[in-house]
């Protein structure tokens, strides 16, 4: 359930932040850094929890790759490729969450 909520959160946050950015409200890079850090912490918690519940390493491994890409995006200068890396990382984390969901709901 937590992985599903995280996916919903990621999609809803992206839509909301897109709207706010287009309105010019998000001019401070600190907002992106804090928000991305919080998203990474929540994602890591959800992926770890899934690993503990079902015991399959692949969802957490793939999700961790995405978290690493997101963390790398924090080191890039604003306005460059940092947005593309953030989106790519979020998509890989979302795949990890989806795999978590599948692993939690299948009898292997």
Gaussian input, Z-matrix of N, CA and C with variables (Angstrom, degrees):
# hf/3-21g

backbone

0 1
 N
 C     1     B1
 C     2     B2     1     A1
 N     3     B3     2     A2     1     D1
 C     4     B4     3     A3     2     D2
 C     5     B5     4     A4     3     D3
 N     6     B6     5     A5     4     D4
 C     7     B7     6     A6     5     D5
 C     8     B8     7     A7     6     D6
 N     9     B9     8     A8     7     D7
 C    10    B10     9     A9     8     D8
 C    11    B11    10    A10     9     D9
 N    12    B12    11    A11    10    D10
 C    13    B13    12    A12    11    D11
 C    14    B14    13    A13    12    D12
 N    15    B15    14    A14    13    D13
 C    16    B16    15    A15    14    D14
 C    17    B17    16    A16    15    D15
 N    18    B18    17    A17    16    D16
 C    19    B19    18    A18    17    D17
 C    20    B20    19    A19    18    D18
 N    21    B21    20    A20    19    D19
 C    22    B22    21    A21    20    D20
 C    23    B23    22    A22    21    D21
 N    24    B24    23    A23    22    D22
 C    25    B25    24    A24    23    D23
 C    26    B26    25    A25    24    D24
 N    27    B27    26    A26    25    D25
 C    28    B28    27    A27    26    D26
 C    29    B29    28    A28    27    D27
 N    30    B30    29    A29    28    D28
 C    31    B31    30    A30    29    D29
 C    32    B32    31    A31    30    D30
 N    33    B33    32    A32    31    D31
 C    34    B34    33    A33    32    D32
 C    35    B35    34    A34    33    D33
 N    36    B36    35    A35    34    D34
 C    37    B37    36    A36    35    D35
 C    38    B38    37    A37    36    D36
 N    39    B39    38    A38    37    D37
 C    40    B40    39    A39    38    D38
 C    41    B41    40    A40    39    D39
 N    42    B42    41    A41    40    D40
 C    43    B43    42    A42    41    D41
 C    44    B44    43    A43    42    D42
 N    45    B45    44    A44    43    D43
 C    46    B46    45    A45    44    D44
 C    47    B47    46    A46    45    D45
 N    48    B48    47    A47    46    D46
 C    49    B49    48    A48    47    D47
 C    50    B50    49    A49    48    D48
 N    51    B51    50    A50    49    D49
 C    52    B52    51    A51    50    D50
 C    53    B53    52    A52    51    D51
 N    54    B54    53    A53    52    D52
 C    55    B55    54    A54    53    D53
 C    56    B56    55    A55    54    D54
 N    57    B57    56    A56    55    D55
 C    58    B58    57    A57    56    D56
 C    59    B59    58    A58    57    D57
 N    60    B60    59    A59    58    D58
 C    61    B61    60    A60    59    D59
 C    62    B62    61    A61    60    D60
 N    63    B63    62    A62    61    D61
 C    64    B64    63    A63    62    D62
 C    65    B65    64    A64    63    D63
 N    66    B66    65    A65    64    D64
 C    67    B67    66    A66    65    D65
 C    68    B68    67    A67    66    D66
 N    69    B69    68    A68    67    D67
 C    70    B70    69    A69    68    D68
 C    71    B71    70    A70    69    D69
 N    72    B72    71    A71    70    D70
 C    73    B73    72    A72    71    D71
 C    74    B74    73    A73    72    D72
 N    75    B75    74    A74    73    D73
 C    76    B76    75    A75    74    D74
 C    77    B77    76    A76    75    D75
 N    78    B78    77    A77    76    D76
 C    79    B79    78    A78    77    D77
 C    80    B80    79    A79    78    D78
 N    81    B81    80    A80    79    D79
 C    82    B82    81    A81    80    D80
 C    83    B83    82    A82    81    D81
 N    84    B84    83    A83    82    D82
 C    85    B85    84    A84    83    D83
 C    86    B86    85    A85    84    D84
 N    87    B87    86    A86    85    D85
 C    88    B88    87    A87    86    D86
 C    89    B89    88    A88    87    D87
 N    90    B90    89    A89    88    D88
 C    91    B91    90    A90    89    D89
 C    92    B92    91    A91    90    D90
 N    93    B93    92    A92    91    D91
 C    94    B94    93    A93    92    D92
 C    95    B95    94    A94    93    D93
 N    96    B96    95    A95    94    D94
 C    97    B97    96    A96    95    D95
 C    98    B98    97    A97    96    D96
 N    99    B99    98    A98    97    D97
 C   100   B100    99    A99    98    D98
 C   101   B101   100   A100    99    D99
 N   102   B102   101   A101   100   D100
 C   103   B103   102   A102   101   D101
 C   104   B104   103   A103   102   D102
 N   105   B105   104   A104   103   D103
 C   106   B106   105   A105   104   D104
 C   107   B107   106   A106   105   D105
 N   108   B108   107   A107   106   D106
 C   109   B109   108   A108   107   D107
 C   110   B110   109   A109   108   D108
 N   111   B111   110   A110   109   D109
 C   112   B112   111   A111   110   D110
 C   113   B113   112   A112   111   D111
 N   114   B114   113   A113   112   D112
 C   115   B115   114   A114   113   D113
 C   116   B116   115   A115   114   D114
 N   117   B117   116   A116   115   D115
 C   118   B118   117   A117   116   D116
 C   119   B119   118   A118   117   D117
 N   120   B120   119   A119   118   D118
 C   121   B121   120   A120   119   D119
 C   122   B122   121   A121   120   D120
 N   123   B123   122   A122   121   D121
 C   124   B124   123   A123   122   D122
 C   125   B125   124   A124   123   D123
 N   126   B126   125   A125   124   D124
 C   127   B127   126   A126   125   D125
 C   128   B128   127   A127   126   D126
 N   129   B129   128   A128   127   D127
 C   130   B130   129   A129   128   D128
 C   131   B131   130   A130   129   D129
 N   132   B132   131   A131   130   D130
 C   133   B133   132   A132   131   D131
 C   134   B134   133   A133   132   D132
 N   135   B135   134   A134   133   D133
 C   136   B136   135   A135   134   D134
 C   137   B137   136   A136   135   D135
 N   138   B138   137   A137   136   D136
 C   139   B139   138   A138   137   D137
 C   140   B140   139   A139   138   D138
 N   141   B141   140   A140   139   D139
 C   142   B142   141   A141   140   D140
 C   143   B143   142   A142   141   D141
 N   144   B144   143   A143   142   D142
 C   145   B145   144   A144   143   D143
 C   146   B146   145   A145   144   D144
 N   147   B147   146   A146   145   D145
 C   148   B148   147   A147   146   D146
 C   149   B149   148   A148   147   D147
 N   150   B150   149   A149   148   D148
 C   151   B151   150   A150   149   D149
 C   152   B152   151   A151   150   D150
 N   153   B153   152   A152   151   D151
 C   154   B154   153   A153   152   D152
 C   155   B155   154   A154   153   D153
 N   156   B156   155   A155   154   D154
 C   157   B157   156   A156   155   D155
 C   158   B158   157   A157   156   D156
 N   159   B159   158   A158   157   D157
 C   160   B160   159   A159   158   D158
 C   161   B161   160   A160   159   D159
 N   162   B162   161   A161   160   D160
 C   163   B163   162   A162   161   D161
 C   164   B164   163   A163   162   D162
 N   165   B165   164   A164   163   D163
 C   166   B166   165   A165   164   D164
 C   167   B167   166   A166   165   D165
 N   168   B168   167   A167   166   D166
 C   169   B169   168   A168   167   D167
 C   170   B170   169   A169   168   D168
 N   171   B171   170   A170   169   D169
 C   172   B172   171   A171   170   D170
 C   173   B173   172   A172   171   D171
 N   174   B174   173   A173   172   D172
 C   175   B175   174   A174   173   D173
 C   176   B176   175   A175   174   D174
 N   177   B177   176   A176   175   D175
 C   178   B178   177   A177   176   D176
 C   179   B179   178   A178   177   D177
 N   180   B180   179   A179   178   D178
 C   181   B181   180   A180   179   D179
 C   182   B182   181   A181   180   D180
 N   183   B183   182   A182   181   D181
 C   184   B184   183   A183   182   D182
 C   185   B185   184   A184   183   D183
 N   186   B186   185   A185   184   D184
 C   187   B187   186   A186   185   D185
 C   188   B188   187   A187   186   D186
 N   189   B189   188   A188   187   D187
 C   190   B190   189   A189   188   D188
 C   191   B191   190   A190   189   D189
 N   192   B192   191   A191   190   D190
 C   193   B193   192   A192   191   D191
 C   194   B194   193   A193   192   D192
 N   195   B195   194   A194   193   D193
 C   196   B196   195   A195   194   D194
 C   197   B197   196   A196   195   D195
 N   198   B198   197   A197   196   D196
 C   199   B199   198   A198   197   D197
 C   200   B200   199   A199   198   D198
 N   201   B201   200   A200   199   D199
 C   202   B202   201   A201   200   D200
 C   203   B203   202   A202   201   D201
 N   204   B204   203   A203   202   D202
 C   205   B205   204   A204   203   D203
 C   206   B206   205   A205   204   D204
 N   207   B207   206   A206   205   D205
 C   208   B208   207   A207   206   D206
 C   209   B209   208   A208   207   D207
 N   210   B210   209   A209   208   D208
 C   211   B211   210   A210   209   D209
 C   212   B212   211   A211   210   D210
 N   213   B213   212   A212   211   D211
 C   214   B214   213   A213   212   D212
 C   215   B215   214   A214   213   D213
 N   216   B216   215   A215   214   D214
 C   217   B217   216   A216   215   D215
 C   218   B218   217   A217   216   D216
 N   219   B219   218   A218   217   D217
 C   220   B220   219   A219   218   D218
 C   221   B221   220   A220   219   D219
 N   222   B222   221   A221   220   D220
 C   223   B223   222   A222   221   D221
 C   224   B224   223   A223   222   D222
 N   225   B225   224   A224   223   D223
 C   226   B226   225   A225   224   D224
 C   227   B227   226   A226   225   D225
 N   228   B228   227   A227   226   D226
 C   229   B229   228   A228   227   D227
 C   230   B230   229   A229   228   D228
 N   231   B231   230   A230   229   D229
 C   232   B232   231   A231   230   D230
 C   233   B233   232   A232   231   D231
 N   234   B234   233   A233   232   D232
 C   235   B235   234   A234   233   D233
 C   236   B236   235   A235   234   D234
 N   237   B237   236   A236   235   D235
 C   238   B238   237   A237   236   D236
 C   239   B239   238   A238   237   D237
 N   240   B240   239   A239   238   D238
 C   241   B241   240   A240   239   D239
 C   242   B242   241   A241   240   D240
 N   243   B243   242   A242   241   D241
 C   244   B244   243   A243   242   D242
 C   245   B245   244   A244   243   D243
 N   246   B246   245   A245   244   D244
 C   247   B247   246   A246   245   D245
 C   248   B248   247   A247   246   D246
 N   249   B249   248   A248   247   D247
 C   250   B250   249   A249   248   D248
 C   251   B251   250   A250   249   D249
 N   252   B252   251   A251   250   D250
 C   253   B253   252   A252   251   D251
 C   254   B254   253   A253   252   D252
 N   255   B255   254   A254   253   D253
 C   256   B256   255   A255   254   D254
 C   257   B257   256   A256   255   D255
 N   258   B258   257   A257   256   D256
 C   259   B259   258   A258   257   D257
 C   260   B260   259   A259   258   D258
 N   261   B261   260   A260   259   D259
 C   262   B262   261   A261   260   D260
 C   263   B263   262   A262   261   D261
 N   264   B264   263   A263   262   D262
 C   265   B265   264   A264   263   D263
 C   266   B266   265   A265   264   D264
 N   267   B267   266   A266   265   D265
 C   268   B268   267   A267   266   D266
 C   269   B269   268   A268   267   D267
 N   270   B270   269   A269   268   D268
 C   271   B271   270   A270   269   D269
 C   272   B272   271   A271   270   D270
 N   273   B273   272   A272   271   D271
 C   274   B274   273   A273   272   D272
 C   275   B275   274   A274   273   D273
 N   276   B276   275   A275   274   D274
 C   277   B277   276   A276   275   D275
 C   278   B278   277   A277   276   D276
 N   279   B279   278   A278   277   D277
 C   280   B280   279   A279   278   D278
 C   281   B281   280   A280   279   D279
 N   282   B282   281   A281   280   D280
 C   283   B283   282   A282   281   D281
 C   284   B284   283   A283   282   D282
 N   285   B285   284   A284   283   D283
 C   286   B286   285   A285   284   D284
 C   287   B287   286   A286   285   D285
 N   288   B288   287   A287   286   D286
 C   289   B289   288   A288   287   D287
 C   290   B290   289   A289   288   D288
 N   291   B291   290   A290   289   D289
 C   292   B292   291   A291   290   D290
 C   293   B293   292   A292   291   D291
 N   294   B294   293   A293   292   D292
 C   295   B295   294   A294   293   D293
 C   296   B296   295   A295   294   D294
 N   297   B297   296   A296   295   D295
 C   298   B298   297   A297   296   D296
 C   299   B299   298   A298   297   D297
 N   300   B300   299   A299   298   D298
 C   301   B301   300   A300   299   D299
 C   302   B302   301   A301   300   D300
 N   303   B303   302   A302   301   D301
 C   304   B304   303   A303   302   D302
 C   305   B305   304   A304   303   D303
 N   306   B306   305   A305   304   D304
 C   307   B307   306   A306   305   D305
 C   308   B308   307   A307   306   D306
 N   309   B309   308   A308   307   D307
 C   310   B310   309   A309   308   D308
 C   311   B311   310   A310   309   D309
 N   312   B312   311   A311   310   D310
 C   313   B313   312   A312   311   D311
 C   314   B314   313   A313   312   D312
 N   315   B315   314   A314   313   D313
 C   316   B316   315   A315   314   D314
 C   317   B317   316   A316   315   D315
 N   318   B318   317   A317   316   D316
 C   319   B319   318   A318   317   D317
 C   320   B320   319   A319   318   D318
 N   321   B321   320   A320   319   D319
 C   322   B322   321   A321   320   D320
 C   323   B323   322   A322   321   D321

   B1=1.4398
   B2=1.5226
   B3=1.3516
   B4=1.4602
   B5=1.5293
   B6=1.3284
   B7=1.4671
   B8=1.5267
   B9=1.3368
   B10=1.4639
   B11=1.5210
   B12=1.3359
   B13=1.4651
   B14=1.5223
   B15=1.3154
   B16=1.4614
   B17=1.5313
   B18=1.3240
   B19=1.4653
   B20=1.5277
   B21=1.3354
   B22=1.4657
   B23=1.5261
   B24=1.3282
   B25=1.4616
   B26=1.5282
   B27=1.3447
   B28=1.4731
   B29=1.5314
   B30=1.3166
   B31=1.4614
   B32=1.5272
   B33=1.3373
   B34=1.4676
   B35=1.5264
   B36=1.3250
   B37=1.4686
   B38=1.5182
   B39=1.3366
   B40=1.4639
   B41=1.5245
   B42=1.3241
   B43=1.4688
   B44=1.5279
   B45=1.3270
   B46=1.4606
   B47=1.5290
   B48=1.3349
   B49=1.4595
   B50=1.5262
   B51=1.3322
   B52=1.4590
   B53=1.5178
   B54=1.3152
   B55=1.4668
   B56=1.5210
   B57=1.3346
   B58=1.4671
   B59=1.5287
   B60=1.3416
   B61=1.4722
   B62=1.5199
   B63=1.3364
   B64=1.4630
   B65=1.5235
   B66=1.3181
   B67=1.4615
   B68=1.5284
   B69=1.3502
   B70=1.4641
   B71=1.5127
   B72=1.3231
   B73=1.4620
   B74=1.5243
   B75=1.3323
   B76=1.4643
   B77=1.5269
   B78=1.2949
   B79=1.4533
   B80=1.5119
   B81=1.3248
   B82=1.4534
   B83=1.5269
   B84=1.3458
   B85=1.4698
   B86=1.5258
   B87=1.3334
   B88=1.4649
   B89=1.5259
   B90=1.3212
   B91=1.4624
   B92=1.5167
   B93=1.3208
   B94=1.4593
   B95=1.5308
   B96=1.3278
   B97=1.4628
   B98=1.5271
   B99=1.3073
   B100=1.4646
   B101=1.5254
   B102=1.3241
   B103=1.4660
   B104=1.5170
   B105=1.3350
   B106=1.4596
   B107=1.5293
   B108=1.3116
   B109=1.4685
   B110=1.5207
   B111=1.3141
   B112=1.4736
   B113=1.5243
   B114=1.3284
   B115=1.4630
   B116=1.5201
   B117=1.3259
   B118=1.4641
   B119=1.5255
   B120=1.3145
   B121=1.4706
   B122=1.5218
   B123=1.3224
   B124=1.4673
   B125=1.5309
   B126=1.3212
   B127=1.4630
   B128=1.5160
   B129=1.3361
   B130=1.4673
   B131=1.5268
   B132=1.3134
   B133=1.4641
   B134=1.5322
   B135=1.3275
   B136=1.4681
   B137=1.5236
   B138=1.3238
   B139=1.4604
   B140=1.5274
   B141=1.3149
   B142=1.4693
   B143=1.5090
   B144=1.2989
   B145=1.4712
   B146=1.5293
   B147=1.3113
   B148=1.4555
   B149=1.5165
   B150=1.3269
   B151=1.4610
   B152=1.5288
   B153=1.3156
   B154=1.4613
   B155=1.5261
   B156=1.3179
   B157=1.4632
   B158=1.5233
   B159=1.3296
   B160=1.4647
   B161=1.5212
   B162=1.3208
   B163=1.4503
   B164=1.5189
   B165=1.3256
   B166=1.4629
   B167=1.5241
   B168=1.3257
   B169=1.4622
   B170=1.5273
   B171=1.3273
   B172=1.4680
   B173=1.5357
   B174=1.3350
   B175=1.4747
   B176=1.5287
   B177=1.3224
   B178=1.4683
   B179=1.5260
   B180=1.3303
   B181=1.4649
   B182=1.5265
   B183=1.3156
   B184=1.4679
   B185=1.5260
   B186=1.3270
   B187=1.4578
   B188=1.5204
   B189=1.3338
   B190=1.4657
   B191=1.5260
   B192=1.3197
   B193=1.4646
   B194=1.5296
   B195=1.3290
   B196=1.4600
   B197=1.5207
   B198=1.3402
   B199=1.4673
   B200=1.5288
   B201=1.3365
   B202=1.4627
   B203=1.5173
   B204=1.3246
   B205=1.4690
   B206=1.5296
   B207=1.3334
   B208=1.4657
   B209=1.5264
   B210=1.3419
   B211=1.4640
   B212=1.5281
   B213=1.3290
   B214=1.4630
   B215=1.5172
   B216=1.3231
   B217=1.4706
   B218=1.5263
   B219=1.3312
   B220=1.4662
   B221=1.5297
   B222=1.3291
   B223=1.4583
   B224=1.5290
   B225=1.3192
   B226=1.4642
   B227=1.5289
   B228=1.3353
   B229=1.4689
   B230=1.5305
   B231=1.3185
   B232=1.4653
   B233=1.5170
   B234=1.3341
   B235=1.4473
   B236=1.5118
   B237=1.3216
   B238=1.4628
   B239=1.5229
   B240=1.3066
   B241=1.4615
   B242=1.5246
   B243=1.2941
   B244=1.4555
   B245=1.5165
   B246=1.2893
   B247=1.4668
   B248=1.5271
   B249=1.3317
   B250=1.4679
   B251=1.5197
   B252=1.3356
   B253=1.4576
   B254=1.5227
   B255=1.3224
   B256=1.4589
   B257=1.5263
   B258=1.3183
   B259=1.4684
   B260=1.5287
   B261=1.3251
   B262=1.4638
   B263=1.5264
   B264=1.3197
   B265=1.4624
   B266=1.5182
   B267=1.3099
   B268=1.4670
   B269=1.5324
   B270=1.3236
   B271=1.4649
   B272=1.5281
   B273=1.3313
   B274=1.4649
   B275=1.5265
   B276=1.3247
   B277=1.4746
   B278=1.5287
   B279=1.3241
   B280=1.4655
   B281=1.5309
   B282=1.3311
   B283=1.4615
   B284=1.5188
   B285=1.3179
   B286=1.4659
   B287=1.5185
   B288=1.3239
   B289=1.4667
   B290=1.5208
   B291=1.3035
   B292=1.4730
   B293=1.5320
   B294=1.3194
   B295=1.4590
   B296=1.5316
   B297=1.3273
   B298=1.4677
   B299=1.5245
   B300=1.3112
   B301=1.4617
   B302=1.5236
   B303=1.3231
   B304=1.4656
   B305=1.5216
   B306=1.3331
   B307=1.4586
   B308=1.5234
   B309=1.3197
   B310=1.4635
   B311=1.5301
   B312=1.3186
   B313=1.4691
   B314=1.5250
   B315=1.3180
   B316=1.4648
   B317=1.5120
   B318=1.2803
   B319=1.4527
   B320=1.5237
   B321=1.3172
   B322=1.4586
   B323=1.5030
   A1=112.08
   A2=114.69
   A3=119.04
   A4=110.85
   A5=116.86
   A6=120.03
   A7=110.62
   A8=116.83
   A9=121.03
   A10=111.50
   A11=115.87
   A12=119.32
   A13=111.28
   A14=116.35
   A15=119.55
   A16=110.57
   A17=116.76
   A18=119.87
   A19=110.04
   A20=116.64
   A21=120.94
   A22=109.72
   A23=116.07
   A24=120.69
   A25=110.80
   A26=116.05
   A27=119.89
   A28=111.38
   A29=116.63
   A30=120.44
   A31=110.77
   A32=115.87
   A33=119.75
   A34=110.79
   A35=117.07
   A36=120.35
   A37=111.19
   A38=116.29
   A39=119.58
   A40=110.64
   A41=116.83
   A42=120.37
   A43=110.79
   A44=116.74
   A45=120.82
   A46=111.06
   A47=116.39
   A48=119.29
   A49=111.66
   A50=116.38
   A51=119.34
   A52=111.94
   A53=115.67
   A54=119.99
   A55=111.71
   A56=116.25
   A57=119.72
   A58=111.33
   A59=116.91
   A60=119.97
   A61=110.87
   A62=116.62
   A63=119.00
   A64=111.41
   A65=117.18
   A66=120.66
   A67=112.01
   A68=116.53
   A69=119.84
   A70=114.38
   A71=118.54
   A72=122.04
   A73=111.76
   A74=118.16
   A75=121.69
   A76=112.47
   A77=117.87
   A78=120.78
   A79=114.38
   A80=118.66
   A81=122.74
   A82=110.53
   A83=118.79
   A84=121.34
   A85=113.18
   A86=117.15
   A87=120.65
   A88=111.44
   A89=117.31
   A90=121.26
   A91=109.89
   A92=117.47
   A93=121.73
   A94=110.74
   A95=116.86
   A96=121.03
   A97=111.85
   A98=117.22
   A99=120.91
   A100=110.45
   A101=116.80
   A102=120.13
   A103=112.25
   A104=116.86
   A105=121.21
   A106=110.90
   A107=116.63
   A108=120.09
   A109=110.94
   A110=117.39
   A111=120.39
   A112=111.11
   A113=116.80
   A114=120.32
   A115=110.92
   A116=117.03
   A117=120.68
   A118=111.05
   A119=117.43
   A120=120.36
   A121=111.76
   A122=116.50
   A123=120.75
   A124=110.37
   A125=116.70
   A126=120.79
   A127=112.19
   A128=116.73
   A129=120.71
   A130=110.64
   A131=116.89
   A132=120.95
   A133=110.49
   A134=116.74
   A135=120.56
   A136=111.48
   A137=117.02
   A138=120.15
   A139=111.14
   A140=116.79
   A141=120.73
   A142=112.28
   A143=115.67
   A144=120.63
   A145=110.23
   A146=117.05
   A147=120.94
   A148=111.24
   A149=116.48
   A150=120.90
   A151=110.67
   A152=116.16
   A153=119.66
   A154=112.15
   A155=117.27
   A156=120.97
   A157=112.83
   A158=118.22
   A159=119.06
   A160=113.59
   A161=118.57
   A162=121.90
   A163=116.73
   A164=118.60
   A165=121.17
   A166=109.59
   A167=115.12
   A168=120.76
   A169=113.71
   A170=118.11
   A171=120.65
   A172=113.42
   A173=120.72
   A174=117.94
   A175=112.86
   A176=116.49
   A177=119.48
   A178=111.02
   A179=117.30
   A180=120.65
   A181=110.96
   A182=116.41
   A183=120.23
   A184=110.25
   A185=116.68
   A186=120.08
   A187=112.22
   A188=116.41
   A189=120.29
   A190=111.63
   A191=116.48
   A192=119.90
   A193=109.66
   A194=116.27
   A195=120.58
   A196=112.19
   A197=116.77
   A198=120.54
   A199=110.40
   A200=116.21
   A201=119.99
   A202=112.49
   A203=116.22
   A204=120.22
   A205=109.68
   A206=116.20
   A207=119.70
   A208=110.89
   A209=116.60
   A210=120.47
   A211=110.23
   A212=116.31
   A213=119.69
   A214=112.12
   A215=116.48
   A216=120.39
   A217=111.20
   A218=116.35
   A219=119.19
   A220=111.95
   A221=117.07
   A222=119.80
   A223=112.50
   A224=117.12
   A225=120.66
   A226=110.95
   A227=117.06
   A228=119.38
   A229=111.36
   A230=114.65
   A231=121.28
   A232=109.67
   A233=115.81
   A234=121.10
   A235=114.37
   A236=117.87
   A237=120.45
   A238=109.80
   A239=115.36
   A240=121.51
   A241=112.33
   A242=117.43
   A243=121.56
   A244=112.07
   A245=119.58
   A246=121.32
   A247=111.27
   A248=116.47
   A249=120.25
   A250=110.82
   A251=117.28
   A252=120.35
   A253=111.33
   A254=116.97
   A255=120.59
   A256=110.44
   A257=116.66
   A258=121.11
   A259=110.22
   A260=117.40
   A261=120.44
   A262=110.57
   A263=116.99
   A264=120.72
   A265=112.13
   A266=116.57
   A267=121.21
   A268=110.12
   A269=117.15
   A270=120.01
   A271=111.75
   A272=116.96
   A273=119.81
   A274=110.57
   A275=117.58
   A276=120.31
   A277=110.17
   A278=116.95
   A279=120.15
   A280=110.77
   A281=117.70
   A282=120.89
   A283=110.38
   A284=117.02
   A285=120.62
   A286=111.68
   A287=117.14
   A288=121.06
   A289=110.96
   A290=116.60
   A291=120.37
   A292=110.44
   A293=116.79
   A294=120.57
   A295=111.32
   A296=116.56
   A297=121.13
   A298=110.13
   A299=115.43
   A300=120.94
   A301=110.72
   A302=116.12
   A303=120.44
   A304=110.49
   A305=117.00
   A306=120.86
   A307=111.96
   A308=116.73
   A309=120.20
   A310=112.93
   A311=117.01
   A312=120.00
   A313=113.94
   A314=117.75
   A315=120.81
   A316=110.14
   A317=115.52
   A318=121.36
   A319=108.10
   A320=115.72
   A321=120.04
   A322=109.72
   D1=-38.96
   D2=-178.44
   D3=-65.33
   D4=-37.92
   D5=177.11
   D6=-63.37
   D7=-41.66
   D8=178.22
   D9=-62.35
   D10=-42.19
   D11=177.55
   D12=-64.45
   D13=-35.71
   D14=179.17
   D15=-65.89
   D16=-41.46
   D17=178.36
   D18=-62.34
   D19=-45.48
   D20=177.58
   D21=-59.85
   D22=-43.44
   D23=179.20
   D24=-60.20
   D25=-44.67
   D26=-178.06
   D27=-62.90
   D28=-44.58
   D29=-179.33
   D30=-66.73
   D31=-46.98
   D32=-179.08
   D33=-65.09
   D34=-40.56
   D35=179.22
   D36=-63.87
   D37=-42.20
   D38=179.38
   D39=-61.32
   D40=-42.98
   D41=179.42
   D42=-65.03
   D43=-46.28
   D44=-179.31
   D45=-64.23
   D46=-45.41
   D47=-179.52
   D48=-66.27
   D49=-35.00
   D50=175.16
   D51=-61.12
   D52=-43.24
   D53=177.73
   D54=-64.32
   D55=-45.31
   D56=-179.63
   D57=-65.37
   D58=-39.59
   D59=179.28
   D60=-65.05
   D61=-41.16
   D62=179.71
   D63=-68.05
   D64=-23.41
   D65=176.94
   D66=-86.17
   D67=-4.48
   D68=178.13
   D69=82.89
   D70=14.43
   D71=-176.55
   D72=-81.22
   D73=-26.38
   D74=-172.59
   D75=-101.58
   D76=57.78
   D77=-178.70
   D78=-80.38
   D79=-18.47
   D80=-176.17
   D81=-89.08
   D82=120.50
   D83=179.45
   D84=-61.90
   D85=-23.63
   D86=179.88
   D87=-61.47
   D88=-32.85
   D89=178.06
   D90=-61.13
   D91=-44.26
   D92=178.66
   D93=-64.59
   D94=-44.28
   D95=-177.16
   D96=-64.64
   D97=-44.37
   D98=179.61
   D99=-68.24
   D100=-45.20
   D101=179.79
   D102=-61.95
   D103=-42.90
   D104=179.89
   D105=-66.63
   D106=-39.31
   D107=177.58
   D108=-63.44
   D109=-44.02
   D110=177.90
   D111=-63.42
   D112=-42.03
   D113=178.45
   D114=-62.40
   D115=-39.11
   D116=179.06
   D117=-66.08
   D118=-40.62
   D119=178.49
   D120=-64.44
   D121=-43.90
   D122=178.54
   D123=-65.44
   D124=-41.94
   D125=178.43
   D126=-62.75
   D127=-43.36
   D128=178.89
   D129=-63.01
   D130=-41.30
   D131=178.23
   D132=-61.75
   D133=-46.80
   D134=-178.00
   D135=-65.12
   D136=-41.47
   D137=179.41
   D138=-66.74
   D139=-41.14
   D140=177.88
   D141=-65.65
   D142=-39.74
   D143=178.26
   D144=-63.45
   D145=-41.69
   D146=177.45
   D147=-61.52
   D148=-42.78
   D149=178.52
   D150=-59.56
   D151=-43.07
   D152=178.92
   D153=-66.49
   D154=-33.81
   D155=-177.32
   D156=-76.30
   D157=-46.15
   D158=-174.73
   D159=-109.11
   D160=-16.98
   D161=174.21
   D162=81.19
   D163=4.82
   D164=179.04
   D165=-91.59
   D166=129.45
   D167=-174.27
   D168=-81.42
   D169=-28.21
   D170=-173.12
   D171=-58.55
   D172=-46.45
   D173=-179.63
   D174=-59.13
   D175=-42.65
   D176=179.88
   D177=-68.70
   D178=-35.77
   D179=179.22
   D180=-65.12
   D181=-47.76
   D182=179.47
   D183=-65.00
   D184=-44.05
   D185=177.72
   D186=-61.36
   D187=-37.62
   D188=178.76
   D189=-66.07
   D190=-35.56
   D191=174.44
   D192=-59.30
   D193=-46.25
   D194=178.00
   D195=-61.88
   D196=-40.16
   D197=177.71
   D198=-63.18
   D199=-36.95
   D200=177.38
   D201=-65.30
   D202=-39.90
   D203=177.08
   D204=-65.01
   D205=-41.22
   D206=177.27
   D207=-62.14
   D208=-42.61
   D209=178.98
   D210=-64.07
   D211=-39.96
   D212=177.11
   D213=-62.28
   D214=-34.37
   D215=178.96
   D216=-62.44
   D217=-29.51
   D218=179.00
   D219=-66.66
   D220=-23.03
   D221=-178.06
   D222=-87.34
   D223=-8.83
   D224=-178.52
   D225=-86.22
   D226=151.91
   D227=178.90
   D228=-68.45
   D229=145.98
   D230=177.80
   D231=-60.70
   D232=141.42
   D233=174.81
   D234=87.73
   D235=-7.64
   D236=178.36
   D237=-93.90
   D238=-127.53
   D239=-178.69
   D240=-88.50
   D241=3.94
   D242=-175.07
   D243=-60.77
   D244=-36.74
   D245=179.07
   D246=-66.67
   D247=-40.50
   D248=179.25
   D249=-65.14
   D250=-40.99
   D251=177.85
   D252=-66.53
   D253=-38.59
   D254=178.07
   D255=-61.32
   D256=-48.21
   D257=-179.30
   D258=-63.42
   D259=-43.61
   D260=178.89
   D261=-60.91
   D262=-43.73
   D263=178.57
   D264=-63.03
   D265=-42.64
   D266=179.41
   D267=-62.70
   D268=-40.63
   D269=179.03
   D270=-64.40
   D271=-39.56
   D272=178.17
   D273=-68.77
   D274=-39.27
   D275=175.63
   D276=-62.81
   D277=-40.79
   D278=177.82
   D279=-61.38
   D280=-38.12
   D281=175.33
   D282=-62.71
   D283=-42.77
   D284=176.38
   D285=-59.67
   D286=-41.46
   D287=177.78
   D288=-65.12
   D289=-40.35
   D290=178.29
   D291=-63.31
   D292=-43.13
   D293=177.00
   D294=-64.25
   D295=-36.56
   D296=174.30
   D297=-58.66
   D298=-45.77
   D299=-179.32
   D300=-61.84
   D301=-45.58
   D302=179.83
   D303=-62.55
   D304=-45.53
   D305=-179.02
   D306=-64.12
   D307=-35.01
   D308=-179.14
   D309=-73.96
   D310=-21.06
   D311=-174.22
   D312=-112.74
   D313=11.59
   D314=177.80
   D315=-119.78
   D316=145.09
   D317=174.84
   D318=-96.62
   D319=109.54
   D320=-178.68
   D321=-99.64

